[in-house]
């Protein structure tokens, strides 16, 4: 799935070293995100991509599989762990 979005820097707070960015994408809810101001030599778009809401948008668009009230079952969890014993000789 490919999602195209636009961003707009709404606020920059040099004291807290953060900025507020608005992300928009057609047919999706707008998202405001706070993130660090890029350091010198760091690309703005790298920070924008790192904090983008794409994963949120993808999650929201997934179809849910609603369980029936009263559904029940049993679960056994765990995994076997092989432990290697090493002998240390000093």
PAROTI-321114 format. One line per field, with one value per atom (N, C-alpha, C): residue in three letters; atom name; x, y, z. Coordinates in nm, 4 decimals, decimal comma, padded with zeros to 6 digits, always signed. Atoms other than C-alpha are relative to their C-alpha. Layout:
N
type <- [ALA_...] .
atom <- [CA_...] .
x <- [X_...] .
y <- [Y_...] .
z <- [Z_...] .
***
This chain:
90
type <- [UNK_UNK_UNK_UNK_UNK_UNK_UNK_UNK_UNK_UNK_UNK_UNK_UNK_UNK_UNK_UNK_UNK_UNK_UNK_UNK_UNK_UNK_UNK_UNK_UNK_UNK_UNK_UNK_UNK_UNK_UNK_UNK_UNK_UNK_UNK_UNK_UNK_UNK_UNK_UNK_UNK_UNK_UNK_UNK_UNK_UNK_UNK_UNK_UNK_UNK_UNK_UNK_UNK_UNK_UNK_UNK_UNK_UNK_UNK_UNK_UNK_UNK_UNK_UNK_UNK_UNK_UNK_UNK_UNK_UNK_UNK_UNK_UNK_UNK_UNK_UNK_UNK_UNK_UNK_UNK_UNK_UNK_UNK_UNK_UNK_UNK_UNK_UNK_UNK_UNK_UNK_UNK_UNK_UNK_UNK_UNK_UNK_UNK_UNK_UNK_UNK_UNK_UNK_UNK_UNK_UNK_UNK_UNK_UNK_UNK_UNK_UNK_UNK_UNK_UNK_UNK_UNK_UNK_UNK_UNK_UNK_UNK_UNK_UNK_UNK_UNK_UNK_UNK_UNK_UNK_UNK_UNK_UNK_UNK_UNK_UNK_UNK_UNK_UNK_UNK_UNK_UNK_UNK_UNK_UNK_UNK_UNK_UNK_UNK_UNK_UNK_UNK_UNK_UNK_UNK_UNK_UNK_UNK_UNK_UNK_UNK_UNK_UNK_UNK_UNK_UNK_UNK_UNK_UNK_UNK_UNK_UNK_UNK_UNK_UNK_UNK_UNK_UNK_UNK_UNK_UNK_UNK_UNK_UNK_UNK_UNK_UNK_UNK_UNK_UNK_UNK_UNK_UNK_UNK_UNK_UNK_UNK_UNK_UNK_UNK_UNK_UNK_UNK_UNK_UNK_UNK_UNK_UNK_UNK_UNK_UNK_UNK_UNK_UNK_UNK_UNK_UNK_UNK_UNK_UNK_UNK_UNK_UNK_UNK_UNK_UNK_UNK_UNK_UNK_UNK_UNK_UNK_UNK_UNK_UNK_UNK_UNK_UNK_UNK_UNK_UNK_UNK_UNK_UNK_UNK_UNK_UNK_UNK_UNK_UNK_UNK_UNK_UNK_UNK_UNK_UNK_UNK_UNK_UNK_UNK_UNK_UNK_UNK_UNK_UNK_UNK_UNK_UNK_UNK_UNK] .
atom <- [N_CA_C_N_CA_C_N_CA_C_N_CA_C_N_CA_C_N_CA_C_N_CA_C_N_CA_C_N_CA_C_N_CA_C_N_CA_C_N_CA_C_N_CA_C_N_CA_C_N_CA_C_N_CA_C_N_CA_C_N_CA_C_N_CA_C_N_CA_C_N_CA_C_N_CA_C_N_CA_C_N_CA_C_N_CA_C_N_CA_C_N_CA_C_N_CA_C_N_CA_C_N_CA_C_N_CA_C_N_CA_C_N_CA_C_N_CA_C_N_CA_C_N_CA_C_N_CA_C_N_CA_C_N_CA_C_N_CA_C_N_CA_C_N_CA_C_N_CA_C_N_CA_C_N_CA_C_N_CA_C_N_CA_C_N_CA_C_N_CA_C_N_CA_C_N_CA_C_N_CA_C_N_CA_C_N_CA_C_N_CA_C_N_CA_C_N_CA_C_N_CA_C_N_CA_C_N_CA_C_N_CA_C_N_CA_C_N_CA_C_N_CA_C_N_CA_C_N_CA_C_N_CA_C_N_CA_C_N_CA_C_N_CA_C_N_CA_C_N_CA_C_N_CA_C_N_CA_C_N_CA_C_N_CA_C_N_CA_C_N_CA_C_N_CA_C_N_CA_C_N_CA_C_N_CA_C_N_CA_C_N_CA_C_N_CA_C_N_CA_C_N_CA_C_N_CA_C_N_CA_C_N_CA_C] .
x <- [+00,0835_+00,0000_+00,0883_-00,0748_+00,1305_-00,0877_+00,0749_+00,0200_+00,0804_-00,0611_+00,0978_-00,0571_+00,0460_+00,0808_+00,0764_-00,0653_+00,1651_+00,0235_-00,0262_+00,3129_+00,0149_-00,0152_+00,3145_+00,0492_-00,0522_+00,5241_-00,0866_+00,0942_+00,2766_+00,0684_-00,0643_+00,5079_+00,1416_-00,1374_+00,8783_+00,0338_-00,0367_+00,9930_+00,1476_-00,1443_+01,3680_+00,0425_-00,0360_+01,3776_-00,0158_+00,0206_+01,2293_+00,0563_-00,0627_+01,3997_-00,0975_+00,1031_+01,0734_-00,0764_+00,0880_+00,8374_-00,1291_+00,1306_+00,4710_-00,0300_+00,0220_+00,3859_-00,1397_+00,1308_+00,0471_+00,0182_-00,0030_+00,0170_-00,1411_+00,1293_-00,2639_+00,0134_+00,0057_-00,3642_-00,1470_+00,1397_-00,6785_-00,0738_+00,0892_-00,9635_+00,0502_-00,0489_-00,7719_-00,0067_+00,0015_-00,7864_+00,1348_-00,1238_-00,5299_+00,0616_-00,0721_-00,2639_+00,0993_-00,1017_-00,0624_+00,1029_-00,1059_+00,2735_+00,1107_-00,1134_+00,5417_+00,1249_-00,1243_+00,8978_+00,1188_-00,1187_+01,2556_+00,0300_-00,0502_+01,3911_+00,1236_-00,1183_+01,6475_+00,1302_-00,1321_+02,0113_+00,0648_-00,0751_+02,2509_+00,0552_-00,0458_+02,3303_-00,1037_+00,1082_+02,0126_-00,1085_+00,1018_+01,7538_-00,1353_+00,1336_+01,4146_-00,0921_+00,0907_+01,2347_+00,0283_-00,0313_+01,4163_-00,0755_+00,0733_+01,2638_-00,1501_+00,1419_+00,9251_-00,0434_+00,0332_+00,9278_+00,0042_-00,0150_+01,0437_-00,1229_+00,1149_+00,7426_-00,1328_+00,1234_+00,4860_-00,1046_+00,1083_+00,1457_-00,0445_+00,0398_+00,1445_-00,0430_+00,0363_+00,1410_-00,1362_+00,1305_-00,1533_-00,1108_+00,1014_-00,3473_-00,0252_+00,0143_-00,2817_-00,0794_+00,0683_-00,3964_-00,1491_+00,1390_-00,7166_-00,0814_+00,0711_-00,8044_-00,0192_+00,0168_-00,7791_-00,1427_+00,1320_-01,1044_+00,0112_-00,0025_-01,1802_-00,0701_+00,0658_-01,2722_-00,0601_+00,0663_-01,5255_-00,0341_+00,0334_-01,5450_-00,1427_+00,1339_-01,8807_+00,0092_+00,0069_-01,9777_-00,0158_+00,0066_-01,9216_+00,1019_-00,1030_-01,6450_+00,1026_-00,0984_-01,3964_+00,0936_-00,0973_-01,1049_+00,1087_-00,1143_-00,7772_+00,1268_-00,1254_-00,4280_+00,1160_-00,1236_-00,0922_+00,1124_-00,1101_+00,1993_+00,1304_-00,1327_+00,5669_+00,0840_-00,0905_+00,8674_+00,1135_-00,1117_+01,1438_+00,1261_-00,1240_+01,4749_+00,1153_-00,1189_+01,7965_+00,1062_-00,1005_+02,0471_+00,1329_-00,1352_+02,4108_+00,0760_-00,0791_+02,6280_+00,1457_-00,1415_+02,9792_+00,0803_-00,0860_+03,2520_+00,1126_-00,1053_+03,4885_+00,1154_-00,1181_+03,8393_+00,0934_-00,0921_+04,0608_+00,1394] .
y <- [-00,1170_+00,0000_+00,1237_-00,1246_+00,3398_+00,1138_-00,1129_+00,6457_+00,1273_-00,1299_+00,9984_+00,0971_-00,0978_+01,2710_+00,1299_-00,1303_+01,6347_+00,0350_-00,0431_+01,7986_+00,1511_-00,1430_+02,1487_+00,0208_-00,0298_+02,2728_+00,1110_-00,0908_+02,4428_+00,0875_-00,0708_+02,5445_-00,0513_+00,0375_+02,5459_+00,0599_-00,0448_+02,5660_-00,0317_+00,0217_+02,6130_-00,0350_+00,0268_+02,6067_-00,1484_+00,1432_+02,2563_-00,0870_+00,0677_+02,1658_-00,0928_+00,0796_+02,0386_+00,0837_-00,0665_+02,1187_-00,0793_+00,0615_+02,0476_-00,0037_+00,0189_+01,9074_-00,0565_+00,0515_+01,8543_-00,0844_+00,0905_+01,5564_-00,0092_+00,0152_+01,5405_-00,0970_+00,0925_+01,2771_-00,0109_+00,0066_+01,2603_-00,1188_+00,1025_+01,0634_-00,0614_+00,0472_+01,0242_+00,1150_-00,1023_+01,2052_+00,0698_-00,0738_+01,4812_-00,0418_+00,0382_+01,4067_+00,1104_-00,0920_+01,6470_-00,0823_+00,0746_+01,5166_+00,0948_-00,0747_+01,6647_-00,0836_+00,0715_+01,5750_+00,0915_-00,0835_+01,6928_+00,0832_-00,0823_+01,9748_-00,0716_+00,0672_+01,8286_+00,0678_-00,0531_+01,8689_+00,0493_-00,0476_+02,0472_-00,1204_+00,1127_+01,8094_-00,1100_+00,0989_+01,6071_+00,0565_-00,0448_+01,6272_+00,0116_-00,0212_+01,7690_-00,1144_+00,1059_+01,5098_-00,1348_+00,1245_+01,2274_-00,0027_-00,0088_+01,3465_-00,0091_+00,0033_+01,4019_-00,1440_+00,1399_+01,0430_-00,0870_+00,0811_+00,8998_+00,0100_-00,0217_+01,0483_-00,0002_-00,0030_+01,0083_-00,0964_+00,0839_+00,8605_-00,1102_+00,1012_+00,6120_-00,1296_+00,1251_+00,3099_+00,0133_-00,0247_+00,4629_-00,0061_+00,0006_+00,5252_-00,1415_+00,1382_+00,1687_-00,0821_+00,0750_+00,0261_+00,0341_-00,0454_+00,2327_-00,0535_+00,0438_+00,1156_-00,1518_+00,1459_-00,2554_-00,0368_+00,0514_-00,4496_-00,0851_+00,0744_-00,5829_-00,1341_+00,1296_-00,9433_-00,0050_-00,0153_-00,8966_-00,1370_+00,1282_-01,1913_+00,0025_+00,0119_-01,3174_+00,0097_-00,0049_-01,2380_-00,1432_+00,1344_-01,5532_-00,0951_+00,0864_-01,6906_-00,0329_+00,0394_-01,8865_-00,1035_+00,0983_-02,1202_-00,0178_+00,0228_-02,2305_+00,0288_-00,0362_-02,1098_-00,0526_+00,0405_-02,2630_+00,0792_-00,0804_-02,0270_-00,0493_+00,0358_-02,0820_-00,0519_+00,0531_-02,1854_-00,0674_+00,0677_-02,4213_+00,0814_-00,0758_-02,2565_-00,0955_+00,0816_-02,4442_+00,0854_-00,0741_-02,3278_-00,0723_+00,0565_-02,3831_+00,0296_-00,0205_-02,4337_-00,0009_-00,0117_-02,3112_-00,0094_+00,0132_-02,4084_+00,1008_-00,1001_-02,1295_-00,0502_+00,0436_-02,2278_+00,1193_-00,1125_-01,9645_-00,0487] .
z <- [+00,0000_+00,0000_+00,0000_+00,0087_-00,0931_+00,0510_-00,0543_+00,1041_-00,0248_+00,0229_-00,0072_+00,1018_-00,0979_+00,2535_-00,0165_-00,0043_+00,2976_+00,1457_-00,1367_+00,6029_+00,0037_-00,0206_+00,7440_+00,1425_-00,1325_+01,0350_+00,0590_-00,0636_+01,2678_+00,1043_-00,1102_+01,5501_+00,0172_-00,0307_+01,6344_+00,1360_-00,1340_+01,9978_+00,0214_-00,0104_+02,0065_+00,1422_-00,1392_+02,3868_+00,0337_-00,0267_+02,4043_-00,1118_+00,1135_+02,0738_-00,0733_+00,0658_+01,9272_-00,1012_+00,0958_+01,6445_-00,0092_+00,0161_+01,5849_-00,1491_+00,1437_+01,2433_-00,0231_+00,0398_+01,0800_-00,1261_+00,1148_+00,8444_-00,0569_+00,0655_+00,5902_-00,1167_+00,1123_+00,3383_-00,0400_+00,0436_+00,1247_+00,0622_-00,0549_+00,2849_+00,1301_-00,1294_+00,6133_+00,0996_-00,1032_+00,9447_+00,0081_-00,0202_+00,9896_+00,1328_-00,1214_+01,2501_+00,0345_-00,0508_+01,4642_+00,0763_-00,0676_+01,5832_+00,0455_-00,0535_+01,8039_-00,0217_+00,0293_+01,7132_+00,0210_-00,0171_+01,7614_-00,1240_+00,1104_+01,5505_-00,0550_+00,0561_+01,3078_+00,0445_-00,0305_+01,4036_-00,1280_+00,1152_+01,1742_-00,0751_+00,0808_+00,8897_-00,0148_+00,0081_+00,9438_-00,0919_+00,0945_+00,6668_+00,0687_-00,0543_+00,7632_-00,0385_+00,0456_+00,5524_+00,0662_-00,0721_+00,7342_+00,1325_-00,1265_+01,0625_-00,0263_+00,0370_+00,8961_-00,0271_+00,0307_+00,7640_+00,1248_-00,1209_+01,0966_+00,0905_-00,0873_+01,2767_-00,0751_+00,0790_+00,9979_+00,0558_-00,0517_+01,0860_-00,0961_+00,0986_+00,7971_+00,0672_-00,0686_+01,0314_+00,0686_-00,0626_+01,2200_-00,1038_+00,1061_+00,8990_-00,0521_+00,0482_+00,7788_+00,1012_-00,1059_+01,1135_+00,0048_-00,0062_+01,1139_-00,1180_+00,1205_+00,7618_-00,0068_+00,0004_+00,8464_+00,0388_-00,0336_+00,8574_+00,1262_-00,1250_+01,2033_-00,0144_-00,0106_+01,2762_+00,1400_-00,1286_+01,5554_+00,0594_-00,0630_+01,7989_+00,0546_-00,0580_+01,9235_+00,1510_-00,1456_+02,2800_+00,0499_-00,0548_+02,4825_-00,0596_+00,0581_+02,2621_+00,1080_-00,1007_+02,4723_-00,0590_+00,0475_+02,4395_+00,1035_-00,0876_+02,5944_-00,0789_+00,0649_+02,5189_+00,0828_-00,0655_+02,6012_-00,0645_+00,0527_+02,5647_+00,0574_-00,0473_+02,6003_-00,1137_+00,0999_+02,4093_+00,0731_-00,0637_+02,4838_-00,0254_+00,0105_+02,5501_+00,0261_-00,0180_+02,4977_+00,0677_-00,0752_+02,7545_-00,0141_+00,0118_+02,6792_+00,1279_-00,1199_+02,9824_-00,0406_+00,0318_+02,9339_+00,1294_-00,1165_+03,1732_-00,0145_+00,0018_+03,2605_+00,0865_-00,0734_+03,3642_+00,0128_-00,0222_+03,5219_+00,0302] .
***
